[in-house]
Amino acid sequence: MYKFVKRFFDILSSMVALTVLSPLLIPIAIGLKLTGEGYIWYFQERVGFRNKLFNIYKFATMLKDSPNMAGGLITTKKDPRLTPLGSFLRGTKINELPQLINIFKGDMSVVGPRPLMQKSFNAYSDNVQKIIYNVQPGLTGIGSIIFRDEETLITEVRDRGGDAWDFYKNTIYPHKGELEIWYQAHQSFWTDLKIIFATAWVVMSPKSDIVYKWFKGLPKRNF
């Protein structure tokens, strides 16, 4: 029953959101066409349900050849590869909104673990790899809320001369894996609704720790 309700909610909410947000999405598309390298969409292969690959939709925020430039797969807040609108779109998470199309198609859900690139997925332990995508990847999720400052963390590591990928692999990913395992042990439509509301809350109050008050037994982040 939960899976049926979740899928119905995904279809309905993505249709409504795309309709309501069209006055915002259309001007952004025009702005992207007229700035940067003139391209609007960014399609990238990600790991999804049952570890199958799919193409994710995003607004373009970086130069086309950015994966092959200095910095590779990791993006910082001051990344020189960002397009003129890129920093704003990433900072507000508006660049993620085209994933509503992925949700409508059934590639993703509103709530679930974020879909990763294959290299990033491989950084998870074998145990997490076997479990994390037993549910649909999501537009938002418990890991997204806890690590809403991820780009800031990476920027600080690089500014100190540290290895950003090593920090990802050995500090961020292990904790994210614990968070997503927690989610699967506690998933319900009520949990999903609370995650949606918590996502909106922390966008307005980024320093809020409300997530730890709403979700009992959540692995505590200590960095």
One Martini backbone bead per residue (centre of mass of N, CA, C, O) as a GRO file, in nm:
protein
  223
    1MET     BB    1   0.058   0.063  -0.021
    2TYR     BB    2   0.293   0.261   0.006
    3LYS     BB    3   0.393   0.245  -0.292
    4PHE     BB    4   0.132   0.347  -0.421
    5VAL     BB    5   0.112   0.620  -0.274
    6LYS     BB    6   0.390   0.725  -0.355
    7ARG     BB    7   0.344   0.722  -0.664
    8PHE     BB    8   0.097   0.902  -0.670
    9PHE     BB    9   0.234   1.144  -0.538
   10ASP     BB   10   0.456   1.183  -0.750
   11ILE     BB   11   0.276   1.242  -0.993
   12LEU     BB   12   0.106   1.472  -0.877
   13SER     BB   13   0.335   1.664  -0.771
   14SER     BB   14   0.491   1.696  -1.041
   15MET     BB   15   0.263   1.818  -1.206
   16VAL     BB   16   0.201   2.060  -1.026
   17ALA     BB   17   0.489   2.181  -1.009
   18LEU     BB   18   0.537   2.227  -1.313
   19THR     BB   19   0.298   2.422  -1.343
   20VAL     BB   20   0.359   2.633  -1.115
   21LEU     BB   21   0.681   2.673  -1.208
   22SER     BB   22   0.686   2.776  -1.505
   23PRO     BB   23   0.732   3.092  -1.452
   24LEU     BB   24   1.032   3.016  -1.358
   25LEU     BB   25   1.159   2.812  -1.565
   26ILE     BB   26   1.145   2.971  -1.831
   27PRO     BB   27   1.332   3.218  -1.763
   28ILE     BB   28   1.576   3.041  -1.696
   29ALA     BB   29   1.609   2.913  -1.973
   30ILE     BB   30   1.659   3.181  -2.117
   31GLY     BB   31   1.903   3.273  -1.949
   32LEU     BB   32   2.085   3.029  -2.028
   33LYS     BB   33   2.079   3.080  -2.337
   34LEU     BB   34   2.216   3.387  -2.295
   35THR     BB   35   2.437   3.235  -2.127
   36GLY     BB   36   2.735   3.132  -2.128
   37GLU     BB   37   2.703   2.847  -2.351
   38GLY     BB   38   2.380   2.818  -2.423
   39TYR     BB   39   2.278   2.597  -2.220
   40ILE     BB   40   2.020   2.430  -2.028
   41TRP     BB   41   2.086   2.126  -2.013
   42TYR     BB   42   2.164   1.848  -1.782
   43PHE     BB   43   2.298   1.528  -1.851
   44GLN     BB   44   2.322   1.246  -1.620
   45GLU     BB   45   2.461   0.965  -1.504
   46ARG     BB   46   2.286   0.748  -1.274
   47VAL     BB   47   2.213   0.585  -0.984
   48GLY     BB   48   1.942   0.365  -0.919
   49PHE     BB   49   1.719   0.149  -0.908
   50ARG     BB   50   1.883  -0.135  -0.847
   51ASN     BB   51   2.150   0.000  -0.981
   52LYS     BB   52   2.038   0.156  -1.217
   53LEU     BB   53   2.072   0.345  -1.496
   54PHE     BB   54   2.027   0.707  -1.544
   55ASN     BB   55   1.896   1.019  -1.654
   56ILE     BB   56   1.948   1.332  -1.537
   57TYR     BB   57   1.786   1.638  -1.460
   58LYS     BB   58   1.922   1.971  -1.533
   59PHE     BB   59   2.044   2.264  -1.487
   60ALA     BB   60   2.282   2.449  -1.616
   61THR     BB   61   2.600   2.546  -1.422
   62MET     BB   62   2.830   2.438  -1.613
   63LEU     BB   63   3.069   2.360  -1.795
   64LYS     BB   64   3.081   2.111  -2.021
   65ASP     BB   65   3.401   2.030  -1.941
   66SER     BB   66   3.425   2.005  -1.621
   67PRO     BB   67   3.510   1.698  -1.563
   68ASN     BB   68   3.802   1.769  -1.727
   69MET     BB   69   3.865   1.965  -1.512
   70ALA     BB   70   3.952   2.124  -1.255
   71GLY     BB   71   3.791   1.914  -0.992
   72GLY     BB   72   3.594   1.748  -1.147
   73LEU     BB   73   3.325   1.612  -0.955
   74ILE     BB   74   3.389   1.855  -0.769
   75THR     BB   75   3.203   2.117  -0.604
   76THR     BB   76   3.229   2.454  -0.532
   77LYS     BB   77   3.136   2.774  -0.445
   78LYS     BB   78   3.409   2.891  -0.619
   79ASP     BB   79   3.375   2.774  -0.892
   80PRO     BB   80   3.505   2.854  -1.215
   81ARG     BB   81   3.288   2.661  -1.382
   82LEU     BB   82   3.070   2.850  -1.341
   83THR     BB   83   2.813   3.007  -1.441
   84PRO     BB   84   2.649   3.300  -1.408
   85LEU     BB   85   2.388   3.123  -1.284
   86GLY     BB   86   2.502   2.881  -1.120
   87SER     BB   87   2.530   2.977  -0.825
   88PHE     BB   88   2.231   3.042  -0.778
   89LEU     BB   89   2.105   2.766  -0.857
   90ARG     BB   90   2.264   2.600  -0.644
   91GLY     BB   91   2.201   2.764  -0.382
   92THR     BB   92   1.871   2.719  -0.433
   93LYS     BB   93   1.818   2.438  -0.604
   94ILE     BB   94   1.692   2.495  -0.894
   95ASN     BB   95   1.862   2.291  -1.068
   96GLU     BB   96   1.674   2.037  -0.959
   97LEU     BB   97   1.376   2.070  -1.080
   98PRO     BB   98   1.387   1.888  -1.346
   99GLN     BB   99   1.342   1.618  -1.170
  100LEU     BB  100   1.035   1.611  -1.202
  101ILE     BB  101   1.053   1.442  -1.458
  102ASN     BB  102   1.174   1.188  -1.327
  103ILE     BB  103   0.934   1.144  -1.139
  104PHE     BB  104   0.712   1.111  -1.352
  105LYS     BB  105   0.864   0.865  -1.499
  106GLY     BB  106   1.010   0.684  -1.240
  107ASP     BB  107   1.320   0.731  -1.161
  108MET     BB  108   1.189   0.892  -0.920
  109SER     BB  109   1.143   1.057  -0.612
  110VAL     BB  110   1.088   1.283  -0.378
  111VAL     BB  111   1.186   1.056  -0.173
  112GLY     BB  112   1.537   0.991  -0.122
  113PRO     BB  113   1.821   0.899  -0.228
  114ARG     BB  114   2.065   1.028  -0.387
  115PRO     BB  115   2.178   1.025  -0.700
  116LEU     BB  116   2.471   0.880  -0.832
  117MET     BB  117   2.759   0.850  -0.947
  118GLN     BB  118   2.952   0.585  -0.997
  119LYS     BB  119   3.204   0.679  -0.842
  120SER     BB  120   3.051   0.759  -0.585
  121PHE     BB  121   2.911   0.488  -0.532
  122ASN     BB  122   3.189   0.328  -0.500
  123ALA     BB  123   3.253   0.468  -0.215
  124TYR     BB  124   3.086   0.280  -0.098
  125SER     BB  125   3.011   0.030   0.069
  126ASP     BB  126   2.895  -0.277   0.004
  127ASN     BB  127   2.652  -0.262   0.195
  128VAL     BB  128   2.531   0.004   0.083
  129GLN     BB  129   2.507  -0.077  -0.219
  130LYS     BB  130   2.287  -0.305  -0.157
  131ILE     BB  131   2.067  -0.090  -0.020
  132ILE     BB  132   2.015   0.218  -0.105
  133TYR     BB  133   1.849   0.119  -0.397
  134ASN     BB  134   1.573  -0.023  -0.284
  135VAL     BB  135   1.499   0.264  -0.354
  136GLN     BB  136   1.410   0.543  -0.474
  137PRO     BB  137   1.537   0.806  -0.574
  138GLY     BB  138   1.570   1.157  -0.472
  139LEU     BB  139   1.525   1.496  -0.441
  140THR     BB  140   1.498   1.421  -0.140
  141GLY     BB  141   1.655   1.373   0.192
  142ILE     BB  142   1.818   1.303   0.474
  143GLY     BB  143   2.101   1.360   0.349
  144SER     BB  144   2.033   1.640   0.226
  145ILE     BB  145   1.978   1.782   0.493
  146ILE     BB  146   2.239   1.726   0.658
  147PHE     BB  147   2.406   1.806   0.364
  148ARG     BB  148   2.343   2.118   0.276
  149ASP     BB  149   2.673   2.201   0.329
  150GLU     BB  150   2.869   2.049   0.134
  151GLU     BB  151   3.013   2.271  -0.033
  152THR     BB  152   3.133   2.414   0.212
  153LEU     BB  153   3.305   2.184   0.318
  154ILE     BB  154   3.477   2.149   0.060
  155THR     BB  155   3.586   2.436   0.047
  156GLU     BB  156   3.735   2.428   0.321
  157VAL     BB  157   3.926   2.197   0.253
  158ARG     BB  158   4.062   2.334   0.008
  159ASP     BB  159   4.154   2.597   0.155
  160ARG     BB  160   4.347   2.401   0.344
  161GLY     BB  161   4.471   2.176   0.132
  162GLY     BB  162   4.288   1.946   0.094
  163ASP     BB  163   4.122   1.638   0.018
  164ALA     BB  164   3.816   1.617  -0.114
  165TRP     BB  165   3.777   1.316  -0.188
  166ASP     BB  166   3.865   1.199   0.082
  167PHE     BB  167   3.640   1.339   0.244
  168TYR     BB  168   3.408   1.209   0.104
  169LYS     BB  169   3.484   0.900   0.135
  170ASN     BB  170   3.570   0.911   0.469
  171THR     BB  171   3.323   1.110   0.581
  172ILE     BB  172   3.054   1.154   0.427
  173TYR     BB  173   2.962   0.871   0.312
  174PRO     BB  174   2.939   0.703   0.571
  175HIS     BB  175   2.709   0.882   0.689
  176LYS     BB  176   2.510   0.866   0.457
  177GLY     BB  177   2.471   0.564   0.471
  178GLU     BB  178   2.342   0.563   0.754
  179LEU     BB  179   2.099   0.743   0.682
  180GLU     BB  180   1.975   0.555   0.457
  181ILE     BB  181   1.934   0.312   0.638
  182TRP     BB  182   1.745   0.453   0.829
  183TYR     BB  183   1.523   0.517   0.626
  184GLN     BB  184   1.450   0.218   0.551
  185ALA     BB  185   1.370   0.150   0.856
  186HIS     BB  186   1.147   0.425   0.851
  187GLN     BB  187   0.961   0.400   0.621
  188SER     BB  188   0.701   0.632   0.526
  189PHE     BB  189   0.468   0.860   0.457
  190TRP     BB  190   0.526   1.029   0.711
  191THR     BB  191   0.831   1.053   0.675
  192ASP     BB  192   0.819   1.192   0.399
  193LEU     BB  193   0.664   1.445   0.490
  194LYS     BB  194   0.876   1.538   0.697
  195ILE     BB  195   1.105   1.573   0.489
  196ILE     BB  196   0.970   1.790   0.320
  197PHE     BB  197   0.933   1.997   0.551
  198ALA     BB  198   1.234   2.003   0.638
  199THR     BB  199   1.343   2.111   0.374
  200ALA     BB  200   1.191   2.382   0.381
  201TRP     BB  201   1.297   2.475   0.656
  202VAL     BB  202   1.615   2.477   0.591
  203VAL     BB  203   1.597   2.688   0.369
  204MET     BB  204   1.502   2.914   0.579
  205SER     BB  205   1.680   2.744   0.823
  206PRO     BB  206   1.995   2.630   0.796
  207LYS     BB  207   2.065   2.603   1.130
  208SER     BB  208   1.870   2.396   1.188
  209ASP     BB  209   1.784   2.101   1.420
  210ILE     BB  210   1.499   1.968   1.363
  211VAL     BB  211   1.567   1.681   1.253
  212TYR     BB  212   1.647   1.561   1.544
  213LYS     BB  213   1.349   1.603   1.659
  214TRP     BB  214   1.177   1.441   1.436
  215PHE     BB  215   1.415   1.209   1.422
  216LYS     BB  216   1.457   0.918   1.562
  217GLY     BB  217   1.779   0.771   1.567
  218LEU     BB  218   1.963   0.960   1.425
  219PRO     BB  219   2.254   0.995   1.299
  220LYS     BB  220   2.507   1.181   1.425
  221ARG     BB  221   2.664   1.468   1.343
  222ASN     BB  222   3.036   1.560   1.403
  223PHE     BB  223   3.112   1.792   1.139
   0.00000   0.00000   0.00000
